[in-house]
Amino acid sequence: MVNRLRFGAMLASLFLAFSFVAVDHADARRGGSFGSRGFRTFQSAPTTTTAPKSFAPVQRSMTPGQAAQPGAGVAQNGIATRRPGLFGGLGGGLLGGLMLGGLFGMLMGTGFGGMGGFLALLVQVLLIAFGASLLMRLFRNRAGGTYAGNSGAAERRAYEETPRPAGPGSFRIPSIGSGAGLGAGAAAASSGPADEIGITDQDLDAFEQKLQEVQAAFSREDYAALRQITTPEVMSYLAEELSENATSGRKNDVTAVTLLQGDLAESWREEARDYASVAMRFESIDVMRDRQTGAVVEGDPEHPSETTELWTFVRENGAAWKLSAIQAD
């Protein structure tokens, strides 16, 4: 009977110990979307004619969560920021240490012992949980006065900084080789999207040009060119992908890039930086080739594929626009 209790206690302690470690690690999945949209990195951009379906927020970003969400301690969009529970913070650490200590003690011939030792363990767990709960309440009560004094101002500031679309209209980026697209002047006349900085026709031409340049530089594996037209963060993700392709003996060729339609989703200013998020629908010949033979191992080299993505550009102190984020549909 005693041996069965010891074996059961050992399995329970192993389960708890490994569960405490596992919950702290998130699944970091590759692809989807990456980069930074400043304070709006983890917000969904407004829909447009080109992209009537909303893009999911950026998945891979070096932007800190607090910095990317103004008023992170305040409830946003009706959902309050969740605080870690007792068993995910201080209480979790204490319980994990206790379980591991008991496990090692049991393996050494002491520790949990028989039924009396196991009951003593349960009493210790309850006492530690009760003490941790009191400490958490004490900390929250002390912090409550500070939050109460600033919550009203923080909520007003978060509301004022939340982007609000100016109207249902949008404007197109002129397609390559055609002059039929609407310009920024027509967009302003139709009360376009949340354009807070005043995007011009020259800006639209720059966005279209950057689409071509980024695709061409990536296809050439031209790291120097990519550094000139992307932010360091985006460059790091693109370099990572190029490195993985080279390691696997493959090369990504993207040619015949043609912009079919584009809409400004929103533009805004953060101190010395201007941001513009643009939905772009384009077609291209996108294939994977064997680096040695040049043979196509993935994709269709004869027929273009169509893609819709949200590209965000940033410029600092009026300098040239650089690619800051890509979000796939």
Secondary structure, DSSP 8 states (H G I E B T S, - for coil): -HHHHHHHHHHHHHHHHHHHHHTT------SSEEE--GGGTTS-----SS--S-----SB--S-HHHHSTTTTS-BTTB------GGGTHHHHHHHHHHHHHHHHHHTT-TT-SHHHHHHHHHHHHHHHHHHHHHHHHHHHHHHHHHHHHHHHHHHHHHHHS-----S---B---TT---S--HHHHHHTT-SEESS---HHHHHHHHHHHHHHHHHHHHT-HHHHHHHB-HHHHHHHHHHHHHHHHTTEEEEEEEEEEEEEEEEEEEEETTEEEEEEEEEEEEEEEEEETTT--EEES-SSS-EEEEEEEEEEEETT---EEEEEEE-
